[in-house]
């Protein structure tokens, strides 16, 4: 006869975006504070392993082997069967899809918490009705799932706070031949969601030139998908601007960002990473809404124009001009950088 499920362990089905996974740490912190000693495991895509490894509240990450949109019922059933041995007392499902609730159901976790949606009635037995007005921010929606259904949300959600692997950081500095003898400006010009969230390369380059002239070093971060726009930034910024896009793992990017004297980023996963590292941060918003996914940091300043057409939440500008970003002058970002770094 199997042992009963334990209230001392909890499984989280994590989100699929870097920024959302950073924000999910606020939930992990909330759970750890409410239940000291609670073991928190996270079921998430493989890319998230180094990020979760830098969250002290997480005991371990469990690889979710399926790509976006893949049902593969047999694979989900088998993984759920394997997870039964963990005897979780509760699972919290952060994505709102039907598919994301299948593995916890197959794992027979007794309390399965998540928001209503996509025909999940039989899969979740602690179903919450999402009040978008009361919980306008993603981080609030995550944290609320870690509280009893009738609880009021705390006035302030705990801020994500990532740890740094110092030995991995030093190894990355050596491998990439990077120097930290002068202040470092980190630029994050990518945004996987789409071009309507990307400040122009020329504007990033203008900021880079200003800091290079002041004696700073400039590192440009991003994934391999951001290599082209990062190359444009470096080409326009001139000598001294180092293109790291596609040259680092996510773990290395986190550790290296911790060395930045300041960061300028689009609304992206790396923006949330920089905020969780406590770096002075200027966050540039175009098609998205800082009221929905703000950087969780007291050391962050938001720059946006707030045009009548924004936020539109589109991947590409539906009007064809992207004025919300093109017309946001580099001087505004430089002014915010000055305030943050004086």
Secondary structure, 3 states (H helix, E strand, C coil): CCCCCEEEEEEEECCCCHHHHHHHHHHHHHHHHHCCCCEEEEEECHHHHHHHHCCCCEEEEEECCCCCCCCCHHHHHHHHHHHHHHCEEEEEECCCCCHHHHHHHHCCCCEEEEECCCCCCCCCCEEECCCCCCCCCHHHHHHHCCCCCCCCCCCCCCCCCCCCCHHHHHHHHHHHCCCCCCCEEEEECCCCCCHHHCCCHHHHHHHHHHHHHCCCEEEECCCHHHHHHHHHHHHHHCCCEEECCCCCCHHHHHHHHCCCCEEEEECCHHHHHHHHCCCCEEEECCCCCCCCCCCCCCCEEEECCCCCCCCCCCCCCCCCCCHHHHCCCHHHHHHHHHHHHC
